Amino acid sequence: MFKSPFPVIVLSCAAVTALASPALRAAVIERQEVRLSADVCQPSRPGADSTFRRRPLAMENEGSSTVFLTCAFGGVFNGVPSQKTLTVGFLNSTATAATATCTLADAHEGVLNPEFFVKSISVAPAGSPVTLMQWSAVADNGGVRFTYPAVNCAIPPGVGVAVTLHTFDEEIGN
């Protein structure tokens, strides 16, 4: 009686393919990371350091004039464009709305040829929830994800940055 070797060959091929191709086991998931400003932001100019009050939940401009604050979002090793959305959350301790203006600088592989994206937002007065300014790869960058993003924000008196948030893809399961 003749027995077909077909089941053994199929199982052997499947096992070799699974071992030889780790990409078959990899998965990509979307992650969101919230970072407090005390962790990822710093004054942009010497001397402005004394103007900002570093509190656990915000870095606030307690001076009498607008000062600049830089916040970094991070990126993926080897210049992989992975950042889908980038958000800065503002608080205002004054009784009137104030305008914050930020420039997103996105560097590419090798931290070269940056692109710049400017936005302004009215930050609601004291007692209001956090006001969010967001950049999106789809809405602001023609669908191209950001690589190594950071923002530089003009912070008026009484306004502060509370949080930053970024949404990105991460490969898991290798």
DATA-V184559 format. One line per field, one symbol per residue. psi: psi as a letter, one per 40 degrees, with the letter a starting at -180 (. if undefined). Layout:
psi->???
This chain:
psi->hhhheddddddddddddddegdddeiihihihhhhidddeiiidiidededhhhideihiheaeihiihhhidiaiiffhhehdihihhiiheieiiihhhihhhhiahefigiihhhiiihhiiieiihhhhiiidddeffehiicgiiihhhhiheiihdiihihiihhie.
